[in-house]
Amino acid sequence: MPAKKRSASRSKTDLPSTLERSPQKAQDTWLATHDSAVEEYGEGERAHRTAFASLKHSFEKVGDHWEEKDSKGPSDRQAARGGADARRSDRGDTAGGVNANASKKHLYDIAQRLDVPGRSRMTKDELVDAIQHANDRATAKARQD
């Protein structure tokens, strides 16, 4: 079956701001999944969650944008659960786009790029949290500019 064309009404302005600063492939992944989810579930939070879940399988959030991961796969425990199990109310928090399943060395390298203080003494879980906070700060700053 041929790939669906994006409707003419969809544009880059429909993207979350972090995706506007991301590679075209990340934008296309989010838009295609979002459009499909809108057809299935209707416009709203569920379509956005579905699009971000798809995005996080191939991309990770670094600062105020998304970058392609070295290998595809779930980014955290919730993403690994998937389906109805991931939607249960006791599902816990996601890592907010941080690739929590990456190696500690990878997380350390990302923390270094984001100038996270104290990173050399952090555990893997602490690095994930610190990167998530650094990403949130970078996104907030980018939205102000």
N, CA, C and O atoms as CSV, one atom per row, in Angstrom:
chain,resi,resn,atom,element,x,y,z
A,1,MET,N,N,0.848,-1.174,0.000
A,1,MET,CA,C,0.000,0.000,0.000
A,1,MET,C,C,0.896,1.239,0.000
A,1,MET,O,O,1.841,1.301,0.786
A,2,PRO,N,N,0.629,2.219,-0.851
A,2,PRO,CA,C,1.468,3.417,-0.909
A,2,PRO,C,C,1.352,4.237,0.366
A,2,PRO,O,O,0.334,4.210,1.057
A,3,ALA,N,N,2.423,4.967,0.657
A,3,ALA,CA,C,2.437,5.821,1.856
A,3,ALA,C,C,1.440,6.957,1.682
A,3,ALA,O,O,1.279,7.490,0.585
A,4,LYS,N,N,0.782,7.317,2.757
A,4,LYS,CA,C,-0.178,8.422,2.723
A,4,LYS,C,C,0.549,9.745,2.632
A,4,LYS,O,O,1.588,9.944,3.262
A,5,LYS,N,N,0.005,10.632,1.856
A,5,LYS,CA,C,0.542,11.990,1.770
A,5,LYS,C,C,0.000,12.810,2.931
A,5,LYS,O,O,-1.154,12.646,3.326
A,6,ARG,N,N,0.825,13.684,3.473
A,6,ARG,CA,C,0.391,14.602,4.514
A,6,ARG,C,C,-0.580,15.596,3.903
A,6,ARG,O,O,-0.359,16.092,2.798
A,7,SER,N,N,-1.649,15.885,4.619
A,7,SER,CA,C,-2.636,16.827,4.088
A,7,SER,C,C,-2.006,18.212,3.930
A,7,SER,O,O,-1.092,18.593,4.662
A,8,ALA,N,N,-2.521,18.936,2.962
A,8,ALA,CA,C,-1.964,20.257,2.667
A,8,ALA,C,C,-2.134,21.213,3.847
A,8,ALA,O,O,-1.384,22.182,3.973
A,9,SER,N,N,-3.120,20.945,4.716
A,9,SER,CA,C,-3.355,21.851,5.833
A,9,SER,C,C,-2.326,21.677,6.953
A,9,SER,O,O,-2.183,22.556,7.802
A,10,ARG,N,N,-1.613,20.552,6.961
A,10,ARG,CA,C,-0.599,20.322,7.987
A,10,ARG,C,C,0.661,21.108,7.599
A,10,ARG,O,O,1.049,21.139,6.431
A,11,SER,N,N,1.272,21.722,8.566
A,11,SER,CA,C,2.480,22.484,8.269
A,11,SER,C,C,3.433,22.392,9.441
A,11,SER,O,O,3.113,21.829,10.488
A,12,LYS,N,N,4.595,22.951,9.245
A,12,LYS,CA,C,5.604,22.952,10.293
A,12,LYS,C,C,5.099,23.667,11.549
A,12,LYS,O,O,5.554,23.361,12.651
A,13,THR,N,N,4.183,24.595,11.404
A,13,THR,CA,C,3.656,25.307,12.570
A,13,THR,C,C,2.772,24.412,13.430
A,13,THR,O,O,2.473,24.766,14.570
A,14,ASP,N,N,2.344,23.252,12.909
A,14,ASP,CA,C,1.561,22.291,13.682
A,14,ASP,C,C,2.436,21.492,14.640
A,14,ASP,O,O,1.922,20.780,15.502
A,15,LEU,N,N,3.738,21.605,14.496
A,15,LEU,CA,C,4.671,20.809,15.288
A,15,LEU,C,C,4.904,21.405,16.672
A,15,LEU,O,O,4.881,22.624,16.837
A,16,PRO,N,N,5.128,20.549,17.663
A,16,PRO,CA,C,5.612,21.060,18.951
A,16,PRO,C,C,6.940,21.795,18.719
A,16,PRO,O,O,7.685,21.461,17.798
A,17,SER,N,N,7.225,22.780,19.545
A,17,SER,CA,C,8.401,23.633,19.315
A,17,SER,C,C,9.710,22.847,19.300
A,17,SER,O,O,10.626,23.195,18.556
A,18,THR,N,N,9.810,21.798,20.106
A,18,THR,CA,C,11.056,21.019,20.117
A,18,THR,C,C,11.279,20.328,18.778
A,18,THR,O,O,12.422,20.113,18.376
A,19,LEU,N,N,10.219,19.984,18.097
A,19,LEU,CA,C,10.356,19.347,16.791
A,19,LEU,C,C,10.668,20.354,15.695
A,19,LEU,O,O,11.286,20.000,14.691
A,20,GLU,N,N,10.253,21.599,15.869
A,20,GLU,CA,C,10.592,22.635,14.891
A,20,GLU,C,C,12.106,22.820,14.806
A,20,GLU,O,O,12.623,23.247,13.774
A,21,ARG,N,N,12.814,22.501,15.881
A,21,ARG,CA,C,14.274,22.648,15.926
A,21,ARG,C,C,14.991,21.314,15.695
A,21,ARG,O,O,16.183,21.192,15.977
A,22,SER,N,N,14.274,20.331,15.191
A,22,SER,CA,C,14.796,18.977,15.031
A,22,SER,C,C,14.928,18.608,13.559
A,22,SER,O,O,14.394,19.300,12.693
A,23,PRO,N,N,15.648,17.506,13.273
A,23,PRO,CA,C,15.815,17.083,11.879
A,23,PRO,C,C,14.479,16.773,11.196
A,23,PRO,O,O,13.497,16.433,11.855
A,24,GLN,N,N,14.458,16.894,9.893
A,24,GLN,CA,C,13.252,16.639,9.098
A,24,GLN,C,C,12.699,15.241,9.361
A,24,GLN,O,O,11.482,15.059,9.421
A,25,LYS,N,N,13.570,14.261,9.518
A,25,LYS,CA,C,13.125,12.889,9.752
A,25,LYS,C,C,12.314,12.789,11.048
A,25,LYS,O,O,11.318,12.068,11.100
A,26,ALA,N,N,12.732,13.503,12.081
A,26,ALA,CA,C,11.980,13.510,13.340
A,26,ALA,C,C,10.627,14.182,13.129
A,26,ALA,O,O,9.609,13.706,13.631
A,27,GLN,N,N,10.616,15.273,12.395
A,27,GLN,CA,C,9.363,15.980,12.109
A,27,GLN,C,C,8.407,15.074,11.340
A,27,GLN,O,O,7.223,14.984,11.665
A,28,ASP,N,N,8.937,14.404,10.314
A,28,ASP,CA,C,8.103,13.530,9.494
A,28,ASP,C,C,7.549,12.359,10.312
A,28,ASP,O,O,6.394,11.970,10.141
A,29,THR,N,N,8.372,11.805,11.194
A,29,THR,CA,C,7.932,10.691,12.051
A,29,THR,C,C,6.770,11.134,12.928
A,29,THR,O,O,5.753,10.447,13.019
A,30,TRP,N,N,6.926,12.285,13.572
A,30,TRP,CA,C,5.879,12.774,14.477
A,30,TRP,C,C,4.598,13.091,13.704
A,30,TRP,O,O,3.508,12.691,14.113
A,31,LEU,N,N,4.731,13.812,12.584
A,31,LEU,CA,C,3.553,14.208,11.814
A,31,LEU,C,C,2.793,13.006,11.258
A,31,LEU,O,O,1.565,12.962,11.328
A,32,ALA,N,N,3.520,12.031,10.705
A,32,ALA,CA,C,2.850,10.858,10.132
A,32,ALA,C,C,2.115,10.074,11.212
A,32,ALA,O,O,0.979,9.646,11.008
A,33,THR,N,N,2.756,9.885,12.352
A,33,THR,CA,C,2.117,9.143,13.433
A,33,THR,C,C,0.945,9.931,13.998
A,33,THR,O,O,-0.111,9.363,14.275
A,34,HIS,N,N,1.125,11.231,14.170
A,34,HIS,CA,C,0.056,12.067,14.702
A,34,HIS,C,C,-1.161,12.045,13.778
A,34,HIS,O,O,-2.291,11.890,14.240
A,35,ASP,N,N,-0.930,12.202,12.471
A,35,ASP,CA,C,-2.038,12.197,11.524
A,35,ASP,C,C,-2.791,10.873,11.570
A,35,ASP,O,O,-4.021,10.853,11.530
A,36,SER,N,N,-2.059,9.774,11.652
A,36,SER,CA,C,-2.689,8.459,11.735
A,36,SER,C,C,-3.474,8.308,13.040
A,36,SER,O,O,-4.581,7.770,13.046
A,37,ALA,N,N,-2.898,8.782,14.134
A,37,ALA,CA,C,-3.560,8.688,15.436
A,37,ALA,C,C,-4.817,9.561,15.475
A,37,ALA,O,O,-5.805,9.189,16.108
A,38,VAL,N,N,-4.788,10.706,14.811
A,38,VAL,CA,C,-5.977,11.571,14.750
A,38,VAL,C,C,-7.099,10.842,14.021
A,38,VAL,O,O,-8.259,10.906,14.430
A,39,GLU,N,N,-6.749,10.147,12.938
A,39,GLU,CA,C,-7.763,9.378,12.212
A,39,GLU,C,C,-8.355,8.287,13.108
A,39,GLU,O,O,-9.554,8.015,13.051
A,40,GLU,N,N,-7.520,7.676,13.922
A,40,GLU,CA,C,-7.960,6.565,14.785
A,40,GLU,C,C,-8.686,7.042,16.040
A,40,GLU,O,O,-9.746,6.518,16.379
A,41,TYR,N,N,-8.118,8.040,16.736
A,41,TYR,CA,C,-8.630,8.449,18.047
A,41,TYR,C,C,-9.266,9.831,18.076
A,41,TYR,O,O,-9.937,10.179,19.047
A,42,GLY,N,N,-9.068,10.613,17.039
A,42,GLY,CA,C,-9.511,12.002,17.050
A,42,GLY,C,C,-8.398,12.905,17.552
A,42,GLY,O,O,-7.432,12.445,18.161
A,43,GLU,N,N,-8.547,14.192,17.288
A,43,GLU,CA,C,-7.540,15.177,17.710
A,43,GLU,C,C,-7.513,15.250,19.233
A,43,GLU,O,O,-8.552,15.140,19.883
A,44,GLY,N,N,-6.331,15.434,19.796
A,44,GLY,CA,C,-6.237,15.604,21.240
A,44,GLY,C,C,-5.031,14.932,21.847
A,44,GLY,O,O,-4.090,14.543,21.155
A,45,GLU,N,N,-5.082,14.805,23.172
A,45,GLU,CA,C,-3.938,14.310,23.940
A,45,GLU,C,C,-3.494,12.915,23.507
A,45,GLU,O,O,-2.297,12.648,23.409
A,46,ARG,N,N,-4.451,12.026,23.249
A,46,ARG,CA,C,-4.067,10.660,22.890
A,46,ARG,C,C,-3.278,10.633,21.586
A,46,ARG,O,O,-2.313,9.878,21.468
A,47,ALA,N,N,-3.667,11.434,20.617
A,47,ALA,CA,C,-2.936,11.500,19.344
A,47,ALA,C,C,-1.525,12.037,19.571
A,47,ALA,O,O,-0.569,11.543,18.973
A,48,HIS,N,N,-1.390,13.044,20.430
A,48,HIS,CA,C,-0.070,13.593,20.734
A,48,HIS,C,C,0.795,12.562,21.462
A,48,HIS,O,O,1.969,12.396,21.129
A,49,ARG,N,N,0.229,11.874,22.445
A,49,ARG,CA,C,0.995,10.844,23.179
A,49,ARG,C,C,1.464,9.750,22.238
A,49,ARG,O,O,2.595,9.275,22.344
A,50,THR,N,N,0.597,9.348,21.320
A,50,THR,CA,C,0.940,8.304,20.362
A,50,THR,C,C,2.087,8.763,19.465
A,50,THR,O,O,3.019,8.002,19.205
A,51,ALA,N,N,2.017,10.006,18.995
A,51,ALA,CA,C,3.069,10.538,18.124
A,51,ALA,C,C,4.399,10.618,18.856
A,51,ALA,O,O,5.438,10.271,18.293
A,52,PHE,N,N,4.380,11.076,20.116
A,52,PHE,CA,C,5.630,11.150,20.877
A,52,PHE,C,C,6.176,9.759,21.190
A,52,PHE,O,O,7.392,9.564,21.196
A,53,ALA,N,N,5.300,8.793,21.448
A,53,ALA,CA,C,5.758,7.420,21.708
A,53,ALA,C,C,6.492,6.874,20.483
A,53,ALA,O,O,7.535,6.233,20.610
A,54,SER,N,N,5.945,7.131,19.311
A,54,SER,CA,C,6.594,6.695,18.078
A,54,SER,C,C,7.935,7.408,17.881
A,54,SER,O,O,8.935,6.783,17.528
A,55,LEU,N,N,7.941,8.704,18.110
A,55,LEU,CA,C,9.163,9.500,17.966
A,55,LEU,C,C,10.268,8.987,18.877
A,55,LEU,O,O,11.416,8.849,18.453
A,56,LYS,N,N,9.918,8.702,20.138
A,56,LYS,CA,C,10.919,8.286,21.128
A,56,LYS,C,C,11.499,6.912,20.833
A,56,LYS,O,O,12.487,6.521,21.453
A,57,HIS,N,N,10.913,6.176,19.907
A,57,HIS,CA,C,11.468,4.877,19.529
A,57,HIS,C,C,12.732,5.053,18.687
A,57,HIS,O,O,13.615,4.196,18.704
A,58,SER,N,N,12.819,6.159,17.954
A,58,SER,CA,C,13.963,6.400,17.065
A,58,SER,C,C,14.766,7.645,17.405
A,58,SER,O,O,15.869,7.829,16.889
A,59,PHE,N,N,14.227,8.505,18.269
A,59,PHE,CA,C,14.882,9.769,18.597
A,59,PHE,C,C,14.913,9.972,20.102
A,59,PHE,O,O,14.097,9.409,20.831
A,60,GLU,N,N,15.861,10.779,20.563
A,60,GLU,CA,C,15.936,11.150,21.972
A,60,GLU,C,C,16.013,12.667,22.067
A,60,GLU,O,O,16.549,13.333,21.181
A,61,LYS,N,N,15.471,13.198,23.148
A,61,LYS,CA,C,15.502,14.642,23.352
A,61,LYS,C,C,16.851,15.024,23.948
A,61,LYS,O,O,17.290,14.456,24.948
A,62,VAL,N,N,17.496,15.994,23.316
A,62,VAL,CA,C,18.785,16.514,23.778
A,62,VAL,C,C,18.660,18.030,23.782
A,62,VAL,O,O,18.635,18.669,22.730
A,63,GLY,N,N,18.583,18.587,24.970
A,63,GLY,CA,C,18.403,20.034,25.080
A,63,GLY,C,C,17.030,20.427,24.584
A,63,GLY,O,O,16.017,19.950,25.097
A,64,ASP,N,N,16.991,21.304,23.577
A,64,ASP,CA,C,15.713,21.838,23.093
A,64,ASP,C,C,15.253,21.217,21.777
A,64,ASP,O,O,14.398,21.777,21.090
A,65,HIS,N,N,15.827,20.041,21.417
A,65,HIS,CA,C,15.479,19.407,20.144
A,65,HIS,C,C,15.614,17.882,20.269
A,65,HIS,O,O,16.002,17.367,21.318
A,66,TRP,N,N,15.289,17.177,19.191
A,66,TRP,CA,C,15.365,15.717,19.138
A,66,TRP,C,C,16.484,15.306,18.204
A,66,TRP,O,O,16.680,15.914,17.152
A,67,GLU,N,N,17.230,14.257,18.593
A,67,GLU,CA,C,18.317,13.717,17.773
A,67,GLU,C,C,18.090,12.228,17.574
A,67,GLU,O,O,17.557,11.547,18.450
A,68,GLU,N,N,18.498,11.732,16.416
A,68,GLU,CA,C,18.317,10.313,16.113
A,68,GLU,C,C,19.169,9.460,17.047
A,68,GLU,O,O,20.329,9.777,17.309
A,69,LYS,N,N,18.578,8.367,17.549
A,69,LYS,CA,C,19.293,7.444,18.423
A,69,LYS,C,C,20.174,6.526,17.578
A,69,LYS,O,O,19.926,6.332,16.388
A,70,ASP,N,N,21.205,5.966,18.211
A,70,ASP,CA,C,22.081,5.035,17.508
A,70,ASP,C,C,21.346,3.767,17.091
A,70,ASP,O,O,21.626,3.199,16.036
A,71,SER,N,N,20.406,3.326,17.922
A,71,SER,CA,C,19.615,2.151,17.576
A,71,SER,C,C,18.178,2.361,18.038
A,71,SER,O,O,17.920,2.998,19.059
A,72,LYS,N,N,17.257,1.814,17.265
A,72,LYS,CA,C,15.842,1.976,17.575
A,72,LYS,C,C,15.466,1.113,18.770
A,72,LYS,O,O,16.071,0.072,19.025
A,73,GLY,N,N,14.460,1.567,19.491
A,73,GLY,CA,C,13.947,0.796,20.607
A,73,GLY,C,C,13.305,1.698,21.633
A,73,GLY,O,O,13.417,2.921,21.551
A,74,PRO,N,N,12.624,1.094,22.610
A,74,PRO,CA,C,11.959,1.896,23.639
A,74,PRO,C,C,12.968,2.725,24.419
A,74,PRO,O,O,14.101,2.299,24.645
A,75,SER,N,N,12.539,3.921,24.828
A,75,SER,CA,C,13.452,4.838,25.501
A,75,SER,C,C,13.417,4.719,27.017
A,75,SER,O,O,14.320,5.208,27.695
A,76,ASP,N,N,12.380,4.072,27.560
A,76,ASP,CA,C,12.285,3.916,29.013
A,76,ASP,C,C,11.374,2.735,29.327
A,76,ASP,O,O,10.833,2.106,28.417
A,77,ARG,N,N,11.201,2.431,30.620
A,77,ARG,CA,C,10.395,1.273,31.009
A,77,ARG,C,C,8.950,1.391,30.542
A,77,ARG,O,O,8.358,0.397,30.123
A,78,GLN,N,N,8.381,2.569,30.606
A,78,GLN,CA,C,6.992,2.722,30.178
A,78,GLN,C,C,6.856,2.435,28.688
A,78,GLN,O,O,5.917,1.759,28.267
A,79,ALA,N,N,7.781,2.943,27.898
A,79,ALA,CA,C,7.727,2.719,26.455
A,79,ALA,C,C,7.895,1.238,26.117
A,79,ALA,O,O,7.321,0.754,25.142
A,80,ALA,N,N,8.667,0.533,26.907
A,80,ALA,CA,C,8.864,-0.892,26.675
A,80,ALA,C,C,7.592,-1.683,26.948
A,80,ALA,O,O,7.374,-2.740,26.355
A,81,ARG,N,N,6.753,-1.171,27.844
A,81,ARG,CA,C,5.514,-1.865,28.179
A,81,ARG,C,C,4.523,-1.793,27.036
A,81,ARG,O,O,3.962,-2.817,26.645
A,82,GLY,N,N,4.295,-0.615,26.493
A,82,GLY,CA,C,3.431,-0.425,25.339
A,82,GLY,C,C,1.976,-0.791,25.546
A,82,GLY,O,O,1.603,-1.387,26.556
A,83,GLY,N,N,1.167,-0.425,24.575
A,83,GLY,CA,C,-0.243,-0.768,24.536
A,83,GLY,C,C,-1.026,-0.349,25.762
A,83,GLY,O,O,-0.705,0.639,26.421
A,84,ALA,N,N,-2.068,-1.126,26.056
A,84,ALA,CA,C,-2.957,-0.824,27.184
A,84,ALA,C,C,-2.200,-0.846,28.501
A,84,ALA,O,O,-2.530,-0.095,29.418
A,85,ASP,N,N,-1.188,-1.700,28.606
A,85,ASP,CA,C,-0.405,-1.791,29.843
A,85,ASP,C,C,0.288,-0.468,30.155
A,85,ASP,O,O,0.378,-0.081,31.320
A,86,ALA,N,N,0.773,0.223,29.141
A,86,ALA,CA,C,1.450,1.508,29.350
A,86,ALA,C,C,0.468,2.624,29.675
A,86,ALA,O,O,0.856,3.644,30.246
A,87,ARG,N,N,-0.806,2.441,29.317
A,87,ARG,CA,C,-1.806,3.479,29.583
A,87,ARG,C,C,-2.446,3.352,30.965
A,87,ARG,O,O,-3.200,4.235,31.373
A,88,ARG,N,N,-2.162,2.282,31.684
A,88,ARG,CA,C,-2.744,2.128,33.023
A,88,ARG,C,C,-2.355,3.302,33.904
A,88,ARG,O,O,-1.286,3.885,33.728
A,89,SER,N,N,-3.208,3.648,34.843
A,89,SER,CA,C,-2.986,4.837,35.674
A,89,SER,C,C,-1.764,4.713,36.578
A,89,SER,O,O,-1.245,5.736,37.026
A,90,ASP,N,N,-1.287,3.507,36.863
A,90,ASP,CA,C,-0.125,3.337,37.733
A,90,ASP,C,C,1.168,3.172,36.927
A,90,ASP,O,O,2.145,2.599,37.409
A,91,ARG,N,N,1.154,3.684,35.699
A,91,ARG,CA,C,2.259,3.445,34.777
A,91,ARG,C,C,3.562,4.125,35.174
A,91,ARG,O,O,4.622,3.710,34.705
A,92,GLY,N,N,3.529,5.149,36.015
A,92,GLY,CA,C,4.753,5.846,36.391
A,92,GLY,C,C,5.119,6.894,35.362
A,92,GLY,O,O,4.424,7.081,34.363
A,93,ASP,N,N,6.200,7.562,35.618
A,93,ASP,CA,C,6.629,8.632,34.730
A,93,ASP,C,C,7.493,8.105,33.600
A,93,ASP,O,O,8.174,7.088,33.728
A,94,THR,N,N,7.445,8.825,32.492
A,94,THR,CA,C,8.374,8.539,31.407
A,94,THR,C,C,9.653,9.318,31.685
A,94,THR,O,O,9.724,10.108,32.626
A,95,ALA,N,N,10.638,9.086,30.869
A,95,ALA,CA,C,11.899,9.819,31.009
A,95,ALA,C,C,11.871,11.099,30.179
A,95,ALA,O,O,12.912,11.732,29.998
A,96,GLY,N,N,10.721,11.488,29.680
A,96,GLY,CA,C,10.578,12.758,28.976
A,96,GLY,C,C,11.407,12.890,27.712
A,96,GLY,O,O,11.853,13.986,27.373
A,97,GLY,N,N,11.616,11.791,27.017
A,97,GLY,CA,C,12.398,11.830,25.788
A,97,GLY,C,C,13.852,11.479,25.975
A,97,GLY,O,O,14.568,11.276,24.995
A,98,VAL,N,N,14.316,11.402,27.235
A,98,VAL,CA,C,15.688,10.964,27.497
A,98,VAL,C,C,15.740,9.461,27.235
A,98,VAL,O,O,14.837,8.728,27.639
A,99,ASN,N,N,16.776,9.008,26.573
A,99,ASN,CA,C,16.915,7.586,26.282
A,99,ASN,C,C,17.460,6.873,27.523
A,99,ASN,O,O,18.656,6.598,27.620
A,100,ALA,N,N,16.567,6.582,28.462
A,100,ALA,CA,C,16.953,5.969,29.737
A,100,ALA,C,C,17.517,4.568,29.559
A,100,ALA,O,O,18.175,4.054,30.463
A,101,ASN,N,N,17.276,3.942,28.416
A,101,ASN,CA,C,17.817,2.605,28.158
A,101,ASN,C,C,19.218,2.653,27.547
A,101,ASN,O,O,19.813,1.607,27.287
A,102,ALA,N,N,19.741,3.838,27.319
A,102,ALA,CA,C,21.091,3.978,26.775
A,102,ALA,C,C,22.118,3.630,27.848
A,102,ALA,O,O,21.787,3.528,29.030
A,103,SER,N,N,23.344,3.451,27.429
A,103,SER,CA,C,24.421,3.144,28.375
A,103,SER,C,C,24.708,4.355,29.269
A,103,SER,O,O,24.371,5.488,28.927
A,104,LYS,N,N,25.326,4.095,30.400
A,104,LYS,CA,C,25.694,5.188,31.296
A,104,LYS,C,C,26.676,6.124,30.598
A,104,LYS,O,O,26.617,7.338,30.791
A,105,LYS,N,N,27.580,5.570,29.787
A,105,LYS,CA,C,28.542,6.400,29.066
A,105,LYS,C,C,27.825,7.348,28.108
A,105,LYS,O,O,28.171,8.526,28.018
A,106,HIS,N,N,26.821,6.831,27.390
A,106,HIS,CA,C,26.057,7.686,26.475
A,106,HIS,C,C,25.368,8.805,27.250
A,106,HIS,O,O,25.417,9.968,26.850
A,107,LEU,N,N,24.727,8.448,28.357
A,107,LEU,CA,C,24.048,9.452,29.175
A,107,LEU,C,C,25.034,10.480,29.713
A,107,LEU,O,O,24.735,11.673,29.747
A,108,TYR,N,N,26.203,10.022,30.131
A,108,TYR,CA,C,27.237,10.938,30.612
A,108,TYR,C,C,27.642,11.908,29.491
A,108,TYR,O,O,27.775,13.109,29.724
A,109,ASP,N,N,27.835,11.379,28.278
A,109,ASP,CA,C,28.214,12.230,27.140
A,109,ASP,C,C,27.147,13.287,26.854
A,109,ASP,O,O,27.476,14.439,26.572
A,110,ILE,N,N,25.869,12.900,26.924
A,110,ILE,CA,C,24.777,13.864,26.725
A,110,ILE,C,C,24.812,14.903,27.846
A,110,ILE,O,O,24.681,16.099,27.589
A,111,ALA,N,N,24.989,14.448,29.086
A,111,ALA,CA,C,25.056,15.367,30.231
A,111,ALA,C,C,26.222,16.339,30.068
A,111,ALA,O,O,26.109,17.512,30.422
A,112,GLN,N,N,27.323,15.860,29.541
A,112,GLN,CA,C,28.481,16.728,29.309
A,112,GLN,C,C,28.149,17.785,28.261
A,112,GLN,O,O,28.485,18.957,28.435
A,113,ARG,N,N,27.490,17.379,27.173
A,113,ARG,CA,C,27.081,18.338,26.131
A,113,ARG,C,C,26.139,19.395,26.689
A,113,ARG,O,O,26.163,20.549,26.262
A,114,LEU,N,N,25.300,18.990,27.656
A,114,LEU,CA,C,24.329,19.914,28.246
A,114,LEU,C,C,24.894,20.646,29.454
A,114,LEU,O,O,24.191,21.421,30.103
A,115,ASP,N,N,26.165,20.401,29.753
A,115,ASP,CA,C,26.871,21.051,30.860
A,115,ASP,C,C,26.170,20.833,32.204
A,115,ASP,O,O,25.984,21.766,32.986
A,116,VAL,N,N,25.786,19.572,32.449
A,116,VAL,CA,C,25.139,19.209,33.709
A,116,VAL,C,C,26.211,19.157,34.799
A,116,VAL,O,O,27.167,18.391,34.682
A,117,PRO,N,N,26.066,19.961,35.861
A,117,PRO,CA,C,27.074,19.942,36.927
A,117,PRO,C,C,26.981,18.668,37.763
A,117,PRO,O,O,25.888,18.153,37.994
A,118,GLY,N,N,28.125,18.163,38.214
A,118,GLY,CA,C,28.174,16.995,39.081
A,118,GLY,C,C,27.960,15.673,38.373
A,118,GLY,O,O,27.798,14.644,39.030
A,119,ARG,N,N,27.955,15.675,37.054
A,119,ARG,CA,C,27.641,14.478,36.281
A,119,ARG,C,C,28.595,13.315,36.535
A,119,ARG,O,O,28.184,12.158,36.440
A,120,SER,N,N,29.840,13.588,36.850
A,120,SER,CA,C,30.817,12.503,37.027
A,120,SER,C,C,30.526,11.655,38.266
A,120,SER,O,O,30.998,10.522,38.361
A,121,ARG,N,N,29.763,12.184,39.206
A,121,ARG,CA,C,29.437,11.441,40.427
A,121,ARG,C,C,28.032,10.845,40.402
A,121,ARG,O,O,27.599,10.245,41.386
A,122,MET,N,N,27.318,11.003,39.288
A,122,MET,CA,C,25.924,10.572,39.227
A,122,MET,C,C,25.786,9.110,38.813
A,122,MET,O,O,26.585,8.580,38.042
A,123,THR,N,N,24.738,8.475,39.355
A,123,THR,CA,C,24.351,7.151,38.891
A,123,THR,C,C,23.624,7.309,37.558
A,123,THR,O,O,23.335,8.425,37.124
A,124,LYS,N,N,23.339,6.193,36.923
A,124,LYS,CA,C,22.619,6.231,35.649
A,124,LYS,C,C,21.248,6.893,35.819
A,124,LYS,O,O,20.868,7.741,35.011
A,125,ASP,N,N,20.512,6.515,36.854
A,125,ASP,CA,C,19.192,7.120,37.085
A,125,ASP,C,C,19.294,8.617,37.370
A,125,ASP,O,O,18.446,9.393,36.929
A,126,GLU,N,N,20.318,9.018,38.097
A,126,GLU,CA,C,20.521,10.449,38.377
A,126,GLU,C,C,20.856,11.207,37.098
A,126,GLU,O,O,20.421,12.344,36.918
A,127,LEU,N,N,21.635,10.579,36.201
A,127,LEU,CA,C,21.946,11.210,34.917
A,127,LEU,C,C,20.673,11.411,34.095
A,127,LEU,O,O,20.482,12.467,33.492
A,128,VAL,N,N,19.803,10.400,34.070
A,128,VAL,CA,C,18.545,10.515,33.328
A,128,VAL,C,C,17.739,11.703,33.863
A,128,VAL,O,O,17.253,12.526,33.087
A,129,ASP,N,N,17.600,11.789,35.193
A,129,ASP,CA,C,16.843,12.898,35.793
A,129,ASP,C,C,17.490,14.247,35.489
A,129,ASP,O,O,16.797,15.207,35.151
A,130,ALA,N,N,18.820,14.323,35.609
A,130,ALA,CA,C,19.522,15.582,35.372
A,130,ALA,C,C,19.403,16.015,33.910
A,130,ALA,O,O,19.245,17.203,33.626
A,131,ILE,N,N,19.477,15.062,32.987
A,131,ILE,CA,C,19.332,15.381,31.568
A,131,ILE,C,C,17.914,15.869,31.292
A,131,ILE,O,O,17.710,16.827,30.548
A,132,GLN,N,N,16.945,15.202,31.897
A,132,GLN,CA,C,15.557,15.617,31.705
A,132,GLN,C,C,15.358,17.059,32.183
A,132,GLN,O,O,14.697,17.845,31.504
A,133,HIS,N,N,15.916,17.411,33.329
A,133,HIS,CA,C,15.802,18.782,33.832
A,133,HIS,C,C,16.545,19.770,32.926
A,133,HIS,O,O,16.051,20.868,32.664
A,134,ALA,N,N,17.732,19.377,32.448
A,134,ALA,CA,C,18.485,20.247,31.540
A,134,ALA,C,C,17.710,20.451,30.232
A,134,ALA,O,O,17.690,21.550,29.678
A,135,ASN,N,N,17.069,19.372,29.745
A,135,ASN,CA,C,16.247,19.484,28.535
A,135,ASN,C,C,15.088,20.456,28.751
A,135,ASN,O,O,14.800,21.295,27.898
A,136,ASP,N,N,14.434,20.331,29.896
A,136,ASP,CA,C,13.312,21.225,30.207
A,136,ASP,C,C,13.756,22.684,30.247
A,136,ASP,O,O,13.066,23.562,29.730
A,137,ARG,N,N,14.908,22.939,30.861
A,137,ARG,CA,C,15.434,24.316,30.918
A,137,ARG,C,C,15.769,24.832,29.518
A,137,ARG,O,O,15.462,25.976,29.182
A,138,ALA,N,N,16.402,23.979,28.704
A,138,ALA,CA,C,16.785,24.399,27.352
A,138,ALA,C,C,15.540,24.681,26.506
A,138,ALA,O,O,15.516,25.634,25.726
A,139,THR,N,N,14.516,23.854,26.663
A,139,THR,CA,C,13.281,24.059,25.902
A,139,THR,C,C,12.600,25.355,26.334
A,139,THR,O,O,12.148,26.131,25.493
A,140,ALA,N,N,12.526,25.585,27.624
A,140,ALA,CA,C,11.899,26.820,28.132
A,140,ALA,C,C,12.659,28.045,27.617
A,140,ALA,O,O,12.048,29.037,27.218
A,141,LYS,N,N,13.985,27.973,27.626
A,141,LYS,CA,C,14.794,29.102,27.149
A,141,LYS,C,C,14.561,29.325,25.642
A,141,LYS,O,O,14.420,30.464,25.195
A,142,ALA,N,N,14.523,28.250,24.878
A,142,ALA,CA,C,14.317,28.359,23.429
A,142,ALA,C,C,12.948,28.965,23.113
A,142,ALA,O,O,12.806,29.712,22.144
A,143,ARG,N,N,11.952,28.648,23.921
A,143,ARG,CA,C,10.613,29.188,23.691
A,143,ARG,C,C,10.548,30.671,23.980
A,143,ARG,O,O,9.698,31.368,23.427
A,144,GLN,N,N,11.432,31.175,24.839
A,144,GLN,CA,C,11.470,32.600,25.168
A,144,GLN,C,C,12.145,33.414,24.077
A,144,GLN,O,O,11.821,34.583,23.870
A,145,ASP,N,N,13.083,32.787,23.385
A,145,ASP,CA,C,13.865,33.500,22.355
A,145,ASP,C,C,13.050,33.815,21.122
A,145,ASP,O,O,13.567,34.408,20.175
